[in-house]
Amino acid sequence: MLEQQPNLAGVEFSQISESFPKVDVAVAELVAANAVTVLRFREDGPRILFRRPLSTPLAMDSSLKSLWNSFAVPRDPSQIIDALHKGNI
């Protein structure tokens, strides 16, 4: 199903689980093989599967990594905008 996507959009886990009874096992195997990445954009949000083309390694610039790791997101959502401004983001 993911390979049929015309773009890099993901597929919700619930769409697959309705038609494939042992999808948890299959997804775990695909994640272990680095063929699929599973993300949740909110803690209670749906799981979204993204295909990772095997010919495209996931690489990230070191400056982006250090910026990402240096920024702590506040737990209080009302403070997020202020924290982004303080971090010049």
C-alpha positions in Angstrom: 0.0 0.0 0.0 2.8 2.4 0.8 4.6 1.8 -2.5 1.4 2.7 -4.3 1.5 6.2 -2.8 2.1 8.7 -5.7 4.1 11.0 -3.3 5.8 10.8 0.1 2.6 10.9 2.1 2.1 8.3 4.8 -0.7 5.9 5.4 -2.6 5.7 8.7 -2.1 2.4 10.6 -5.9 2.1 11.0 -6.3 1.9 7.2 -4.0 -1.1 7.0 -5.2 -2.8 10.2 -8.7 -3.1 8.9 -7.7 -5.4 6.1 -4.6 -7.1 7.5 -5.1 -9.0 10.8 -1.5 -9.4 11.8 -0.3 -5.9 10.8 1.5 -5.3 14.1 4.0 -8.1 13.4 4.5 -7.1 9.7 5.0 -3.4 10.6 7.5 -4.3 13.3 9.5 -6.4 10.8 9.4 -3.5 8.3 10.6 -1.1 10.9 13.4 -3.4 11.9 14.4 -3.7 8.3 14.4 0.2 7.9 11.8 -0.1 5.2 9.1 1.8 7.1 9.1 4.6 9.6 6.2 5.0 12.0 5.4 8.4 13.5 2.8 9.9 15.8 2.4 13.7 15.6 0.6 13.8 18.9 1.0 11.4 21.9 -2.6 10.2 21.4 -2.7 10.6 17.7 -2.9 8.0 15.0 0.2 6.0 13.9 1.3 7.0 10.4 3.5 4.8 8.3 6.0 6.2 5.8 7.9 4.2 3.3 11.7 4.6 3.4 13.2 3.8 0.0 16.1 1.5 0.6 18.2 3.5 -1.9 17.8 6.7 0.1 19.6 6.7 3.4 18.2 8.9 6.2 20.9 11.5 6.7 20.7 14.7 8.7 23.0 17.6 8.7 25.1 17.9 11.9 24.1 21.5 12.5 20.4 20.5 12.4 21.1 17.7 14.8 22.8 19.9 17.3 20.0 22.6 17.0 17.4 19.9 17.4 19.1 18.4 20.5 19.7 21.8 22.1 16.1 22.9 22.1 13.7 21.6 24.8 10.0 22.0 24.2 8.1 23.1 27.2 5.3 20.8 28.5 2.9 23.8 28.8 1.6 24.5 25.3 1.1 28.2 26.1 4.9 28.6 26.5 5.9 27.0 23.2 5.7 30.2 21.1 7.9 32.1 23.7 10.4 29.2 23.8 10.7 29.2 20.0 11.3 33.0 19.9 14.0 32.7 22.6 15.7 29.9 20.6 15.6 32.1 17.4 13.5 29.5 15.7 
